[in-house]
Amino acid sequence: MTRLTVLAAVPSGNTQRQPCTVDKVPFAIIGSSSEPFLAKVVMEWTGGGKMEVEHWIDVCCPPFHVPLH
């Protein structure tokens, strides 16, 4: 893989409107959202191939909703 890009499939007020892209190992994108959303994930491969998938990003499980005091 040469590049990983993630963006909200349908941007809302709580999701970032600009794509997040990484082109170095490790191919990881970390962020936060106040609500679940459908993400479009684009993986680009050496030699010019590209694969696009949609992935549901859920924020339902701890420790994501643990309040900080």
N, CA, C and O atoms as a printed pandas DataFrame, in Angstrom:
     atom_number atom_name residue_name chain_id  residue_number  x_coord  y_coord  z_coord
0              1         N          MET        A               1    0.846   -1.167    0.000
1              2        CA          MET        A               1    0.000    0.000    0.000
2              3         C          MET        A               1    0.895    1.234    0.000
3              4         O          MET        A               1    1.940    1.257    0.650
4              5         N          THR        A               2    0.472    2.259   -0.738
5              6        CA          THR        A               2    1.245    3.499   -0.791
6              7         C          THR        A               2    0.532    4.667   -0.125
7              8         O          THR        A               2    1.174    5.637    0.278
8              9         N          ARG        A               3   -0.803    4.581   -0.004
9             10        CA          ARG        A               3   -1.555    5.691    0.597
10            11         C          ARG        A               3   -2.885    5.179    1.134
11            12         O          ARG        A               3   -3.513    4.295    0.552
12            13         N          LEU        A               4   -3.302    5.761    2.269
13            14        CA          LEU        A               4   -4.595    5.471    2.876
14            15         C          LEU        A               4   -5.297    6.795    3.106
15            16         O          LEU        A               4   -4.731    7.704    3.712
16            17         N          THR        A               5   -6.530    6.907    2.622
17            18        CA          THR        A               5   -7.320    8.121    2.802
18            19         C          THR        A               5   -8.666    7.746    3.412
19            20         O          THR        A               5   -9.301    6.781    2.987
20            21         N          VAL        A               6   -9.096    8.515    4.409
21            22        CA          VAL        A               6  -10.386    8.296    5.056
22            23         C          VAL        A               6  -11.142    9.615    5.067
23            24         O          VAL        A               6  -10.581   10.663    5.388
24            25         N          LEU        A               7  -12.419    9.553    4.715
25            26        CA          LEU        A               7  -13.277   10.721    4.791
26            27         C          LEU        A               7  -14.696   10.272    5.076
27            28         O          LEU        A               7  -15.043    9.114    4.840
28            29         N          ALA        A               8  -15.508   11.168    5.576
29            30        CA          ALA        A               8  -16.905   10.847    5.841
30            31         C          ALA        A               8  -17.623   10.681    4.508
31            32         O          ALA        A               8  -17.518   11.538    3.631
32            33         N          ALA        A               9  -18.356    9.573    4.354
33            34        CA          ALA        A               9  -19.096    9.335    3.111
34            35         C          ALA        A               9  -20.164   10.414    2.916
35            36         O          ALA        A               9  -20.413   10.852    1.794
36            37         N          VAL        A              10  -20.789   10.835    4.013
37            38        CA          VAL        A              10  -21.776   11.920    3.990
38            39         C          VAL        A              10  -21.390   12.872    5.120
39            40         O          VAL        A              10  -21.780   12.644    6.265
40            41         N          PRO        A              11  -20.637   13.929    4.832
41            42        CA          PRO        A              11  -20.185   14.845    5.888
42            43         C          PRO        A              11  -21.352   15.489    6.630
43            44         O          PRO        A              11  -22.380   15.811    6.035
44            45         N          SER        A              12  -21.177   15.671    7.938
45            46        CA          SER        A              12  -22.164   16.369    8.757
46            47         C          SER        A              12  -21.433   17.424    9.576
47            48         O          SER        A              12  -20.233   17.638    9.402
48            49         N          GLY        A              13  -22.158   18.070   10.458
49            50        CA          GLY        A              13  -21.537   19.079   11.306
50            51         C          GLY        A              13  -20.563   18.496   12.310
51            52         O          GLY        A              13  -19.746   19.226   12.872
52            53         N          ASN        A              14  -20.634   17.174   12.549
53            54        CA          ASN        A              14  -19.778   16.535   13.543
54            55         C          ASN        A              14  -18.644   15.719   12.938
55            56         O          ASN        A              14  -17.875   15.104   13.678
56            57         N          THR        A              15  -18.519   15.695   11.623
57            58        CA          THR        A              15  -17.431   14.963   10.984
58            59         C          THR        A              15  -16.590   15.924   10.163
59            60         O          THR        A              15  -17.077   16.951    9.690
60            61         N          GLN        A              16  -15.346   15.583   10.002
61            62        CA          GLN        A              16  -14.424   16.422    9.241
62            63         C          GLN        A              16  -14.782   16.377    7.767
63            64         O          GLN        A              16  -15.046   15.302    7.228
64            65         N          ARG        A              17  -14.796   17.503    7.121
65            66        CA          ARG        A              17  -15.158   17.565    5.704
66            67         C          ARG        A              17  -13.977   17.312    4.779
67            68         O          ARG        A              17  -14.165   16.943    3.620
68            69         N          GLN        A              18  -12.762   17.506    5.280
69            70        CA          GLN        A              18  -11.567   17.280    4.478
70            71         C          GLN        A              18  -11.069   15.855    4.704
71            72         O          GLN        A              18  -11.132   15.353    5.826
72            73         N          PRO        A              19  -10.582   15.206    3.668
73            74        CA          PRO        A              19  -10.062   13.850    3.851
74            75         C          PRO        A              19   -8.790   13.838    4.698
75            76         O          PRO        A              19   -8.010   14.790    4.686
76            77         N          CYS        A              20   -8.598   12.743    5.432
77            78        CA          CYS        A              20   -7.364   12.503    6.188
78            79         C          CYS        A              20   -6.559   11.482    5.397
79            80         O          CYS        A              20   -7.066   10.409    5.072
80            81         N          THR        A              21   -5.312   11.806    5.087
81            82        CA          THR        A              21   -4.482   10.934    4.262
82            83         C          THR        A              21   -3.150   10.674    4.951
83            84         O          THR        A              21   -2.563   11.563    5.568
84            85         N          VAL        A              22   -2.692    9.435    4.831
85            86        CA          VAL        A              22   -1.372    9.071    5.338
86            87         C          VAL        A              22   -0.670    8.265    4.247
87            88         O          VAL        A              22   -1.281    7.408    3.608
88            89         N          ASP        A              23    0.629    8.549    4.037
89            90        CA          ASP        A              23    1.364    7.844    2.981
90            91         C          ASP        A              23    2.658    7.216    3.501
91            92         O          ASP        A              23    3.591    6.956    2.740
92            93         N          LYS        A              24    2.692    6.977    4.820
93            94        CA          LYS        A              24    3.858    6.330    5.429
94            95         C          LYS        A              24    3.372    5.272    6.422
95            96         O          LYS        A              24    2.283    5.382    6.985
96            97         N          VAL        A              25    4.192    4.261    6.621
97            98        CA          VAL        A              25    3.908    3.214    7.601
98            99         C          VAL        A              25    4.067    3.807    8.995
99           100         O          VAL        A              25    5.013    4.572    9.183
100          101         N          PRO        A              26    3.240    3.527    9.976
101          102        CA          PRO        A              26    2.056    2.678    9.876
102          103         C          PRO        A              26    0.893    3.458    9.269
103          104         O          PRO        A              26    0.719    4.644    9.547
104          105         N          PHE        A              27    0.114    2.798    8.455
105          106        CA          PHE        A              27   -1.035    3.429    7.809
106          107         C          PHE        A              27   -2.187    3.483    8.801
107          108         O          PHE        A              27   -3.089    2.646    8.762
108          109         N          ALA        A              28   -2.154    4.461    9.681
109          110        CA          ALA        A              28   -3.167    4.596   10.729
110          111         C          ALA        A              28   -3.667    6.027   10.769
111          112         O          ALA        A              28   -2.887    6.977   10.702
112          113         N          ILE        A              29   -4.974    6.165   10.880
113          114        CA          ILE        A              29   -5.592    7.483   11.025
114          115         C          ILE        A              29   -6.426    7.438   12.290
115          116         O          ILE        A              29   -7.302    6.585   12.434
116          117         N          ILE        A              30   -6.156    8.353   13.202
117          118        CA          ILE        A              30   -6.850    8.384   14.481
118          119         C          ILE        A              30   -7.526    9.740   14.616
119          120         O          ILE        A              30   -6.922   10.777   14.343
120          121         N          GLY        A              31   -8.781    9.720   15.039
121          122        CA          GLY        A              31   -9.512   10.958   15.212
122          123         C          GLY        A              31  -10.616   10.769   16.228
123          124         O          GLY        A              31  -10.651    9.763   16.936
124          125         N          SER        A              32  -11.504   11.721   16.302
125          126        CA          SER        A              32  -12.624   11.621   17.233
126          127         C          SER        A              32  -13.877   12.172   16.583
127          128         O          SER        A              32  -13.820   12.998   15.672
128          129         N          SER        A              33  -15.009   11.695   17.075
129          130        CA          SER        A              33  -16.305   12.149   16.588
130          131         C          SER        A              33  -17.302   12.006   17.725
131          132         O          SER        A              33  -17.176   11.110   18.559
132          133         N          SER        A              34  -18.281   12.879   17.758
133          134        CA          SER        A              34  -19.307   12.796   18.795
134          135         C          SER        A              34  -20.452   11.875   18.390
135          136         O          SER        A              34  -21.360   11.623   19.182
136          137         N          GLU        A              35  -20.410   11.367   17.146
137          138        CA          GLU        A              35  -21.466   10.471   16.685
138          139         C          GLU        A              35  -20.902    9.483   15.674
139          140         O          GLU        A              35  -19.911    9.779   15.006
140          141         N          PRO        A              36  -21.526    8.302   15.552
141          142        CA          PRO        A              36  -21.094    7.340   14.543
142          143         C          PRO        A              36  -21.277    7.916   13.139
143          144         O          PRO        A              36  -22.100    8.807   12.928
144          145         N          PHE        A              37  -20.506    7.402   12.186
145          146        CA          PHE        A              37  -20.660    7.865   10.807
146          147         C          PHE        A              37  -20.136    6.824    9.830
147          148         O          PHE        A              37  -19.359    5.941   10.193
148          149         N          LEU        A              38  -20.576    6.944    8.593
149          150        CA          LEU        A              38  -20.108    6.070    7.522
150          151         C          LEU        A              38  -18.892    6.719    6.879
151          152         O          LEU        A              38  -18.957    7.853    6.403
152          153         N          ALA        A              39  -17.781    5.987    6.870
153          154        CA          ALA        A              39  -16.529    6.504    6.308
154          155         C          ALA        A              39  -16.247    5.855    4.968
155          156         O          ALA        A              39  -16.560    4.685    4.750
156          157         N          LYS        A              40  -15.661    6.619    4.084
157          158        CA          LYS        A              40  -15.137    6.082    2.829
158          159         C          LYS        A              40  -13.643    5.904    3.029
159          160         O          LYS        A              40  -12.945    6.850    3.393
160          161         N          VAL        A              41  -13.148    4.689    2.791
161          162        CA          VAL        A              41  -11.740    4.357    2.963
162          163         C          VAL        A              41  -11.161    4.047    1.585
163          164         O          VAL        A              41  -11.653    3.163    0.884
164          165         N          VAL        A              42  -10.120    4.774    1.204
165          166        CA          VAL        A              42   -9.484    4.580   -0.098
166          167         C          VAL        A              42   -8.057    4.103    0.140
167          168         O          VAL        A              42   -7.256    4.792    0.771
168          169         N          MET        A              43   -7.751    2.911   -0.375
169          170        CA          MET        A              43   -6.405    2.350   -0.271
170          171         C          MET        A              43   -5.784    2.361   -1.655
171          172         O          MET        A              43   -6.370    1.851   -2.610
172          173         N          GLU        A              44   -4.593    2.944   -1.763
173          174        CA          GLU        A              44   -3.887    2.999   -3.042
174          175         C          GLU        A              44   -2.666    2.102   -2.962
175          176         O          GLU        A              44   -1.956    2.094   -1.956
176          177         N          TRP        A              45   -2.424    1.343   -4.030
177          178        CA          TRP        A              45   -1.392    0.321   -4.045
178          179         C          TRP        A              45   -0.245    0.692   -4.988
179          180         O          TRP        A              45   -0.411    1.486   -5.915
180          181         N          THR        A              46    0.897    0.110   -4.733
181          182        CA          THR        A              46    2.037    0.235   -5.623
182          183         C          THR        A              46    1.623   -0.284   -6.999
183          184         O          THR        A              46    1.010   -1.347   -7.096
184          185         N          GLY        A              47    1.943    0.438   -8.042
185          186        CA          GLY        A              47    1.556    0.035   -9.391
186          187         C          GLY        A              47    0.278    0.703   -9.857
187          188         O          GLY        A              47   -0.154    0.477  -10.988
188          189         N          GLY        A              48   -0.343    1.526   -9.010
189          190        CA          GLY        A              48   -1.487    2.316   -9.450
190          191         C          GLY        A              48   -2.857    1.768   -9.128
191          192         O          GLY        A              48   -3.851    2.416   -9.453
192          193         N          GLY        A              49   -2.963    0.605   -8.504
193          194        CA          GLY        A              49   -4.274    0.083   -8.144
194          195         C          GLY        A              49   -4.895    0.864   -6.996
195          196         O          GLY        A              49   -4.189    1.450   -6.176
196          197         N          LYS        A              50   -6.226    0.866   -6.947
197          198        CA          LYS        A              50   -6.932    1.582   -5.896
198          199         C          LYS        A              50   -8.157    0.780   -5.488
199          200         O          LYS        A              50   -8.820    0.187   -6.339
200          201         N          MET        A              51   -8.466    0.755   -4.193
201          202        CA          MET        A              51   -9.637    0.069   -3.676
202          203         C          MET        A              51  -10.384    1.015   -2.751
203          204         O          MET        A              51   -9.789    1.602   -1.847
204          205         N          GLU        A              52  -11.686    1.165   -2.972
205          206        CA          GLU        A              52  -12.523    2.019   -2.130
206          207         C          GLU        A              52  -13.565    1.160   -1.444
207          208         O          GLU        A              52  -14.235    0.350   -2.085
208          209         N          VAL        A              53  -13.702    1.339   -0.129
209          210        CA          VAL        A              53  -14.718    0.635    0.646
210          211         C          VAL        A              53  -15.381    1.628    1.590
211          212         O          VAL        A              53  -14.826    2.685    1.890
212          213         N          GLU        A              54  -16.579    1.273    2.054
213          214        CA          GLU        A              54  -17.238    2.058    3.088
214          215         C          GLU        A              54  -17.171    1.270    4.382
215          216         O          GLU        A              54  -17.323    0.048    4.385
216          217         N          HIS        A              55  -16.942    1.976    5.486
217          218        CA          HIS        A              55  -16.765    1.330    6.783
218          219         C          HIS        A              55  -17.511    2.134    7.839
219          220         O          HIS        A              55  -17.328    3.348    7.935
220          221         N          TRP        A              56  -18.353    1.471    8.635
221          222        CA          TRP        A              56  -19.109    2.142    9.682
222          223         C          TRP        A              56  -18.202    2.409   10.881
223          224         O          TRP        A              56  -17.611    1.480   11.431
224          225         N          ILE        A              57  -18.091    3.661   11.284
225          226        CA          ILE        A              57  -17.301    4.055   12.445
226          227         C          ILE        A              57  -18.264    4.246   13.608
227          228         O          ILE        A              57  -19.115    5.135   13.580
228          229         N          ASP        A              58  -18.126    3.416   14.621
229          230        CA          ASP        A              58  -19.036    3.447   15.766
230          231         C          ASP        A              58  -18.287    3.953   16.989
231          232         O          ASP        A              58  -17.111    3.638   17.170
232          233         N          VAL        A              59  -18.947    4.722   17.818
233          234        CA          VAL        A              59  -18.322    5.273   19.016
234          235         C          VAL        A              59  -19.082    4.852   20.278
235          236         O          VAL        A              59  -19.119    5.589   21.263
236          237         N          CYS        A              60  -19.678    3.681   20.240
237          238        CA          CYS        A              60  -20.578    3.269   21.318
238          239         C          CYS        A              60  -19.899    2.684   22.533
239          240         O          CYS        A              60  -20.499    2.642   23.607
240          241         N          CYS        A              61  -18.663    2.229   22.399
241          242        CA          CYS        A              61  -18.096    1.383   23.458
242          243         C          CYS        A              61  -17.088    2.122   24.308
243          244         O          CYS        A              61  -16.343    2.963   23.806
244          245         N          PRO        A              62  -17.061    1.808   25.624
245          246        CA          PRO        A              62  -16.018    2.383   26.483
246          247         C          PRO        A              62  -14.653    1.971   25.965
247          248         O          PRO        A              62  -14.549    0.901   25.365
248          249         N          PRO        A              63  -13.619    2.737   26.157
249          250        CA          PRO        A              63  -13.561    3.920   27.025
250          251         C          PRO        A              63  -13.926    5.222   26.327
251          252         O          PRO        A              63  -13.651    6.287   26.878
252          253         N          PHE        A              64  -14.528    5.192   25.150
253          254        CA          PHE        A              64  -14.781    6.405   24.379
254          255         C          PHE        A              64  -15.790    7.368   25.027
255          256         O          PHE        A              64  -15.738    8.571   24.772
256          257         N          HIS        A              65  -16.689    6.863   25.847
257          258        CA          HIS        A              65  -17.685    7.735   26.491
258          259         C          HIS        A              65  -17.456    7.907   27.986
259          260         O          HIS        A              65  -18.371    8.283   28.719
260          261         N          VAL        A              66  -16.251    7.636   28.432
261          262        CA          VAL        A              66  -15.944    7.800   29.859
262          263         C          VAL        A              66  -15.624    9.270   30.105
263          264         O          VAL        A              66  -14.676    9.803   29.529
264          265         N          PRO        A              67  -16.424    9.941   30.972
265          266        CA          PRO        A              67  -16.139   11.363   31.224
266          267         C          PRO        A              67  -14.824   11.538   31.984
267          268         O          PRO        A              67  -14.479   10.728   32.845
268          269         N          LEU        A              68  -14.114   12.580   31.662
269          270        CA          LEU        A              68  -12.865   12.914   32.354
270          271         C          LEU        A              68  -13.158   13.916   33.446
271          272         O          LEU        A              68  -13.805   14.933   33.197
272          273         N          HIS        A              69  -12.687   13.645   34.661
273          274        CA          HIS        A              69  -12.920   14.553   35.797
274          275         C          HIS        A              69  -11.624   15.174   36.254
275          276         O          HIS        A              69  -11.618   15.964   37.198
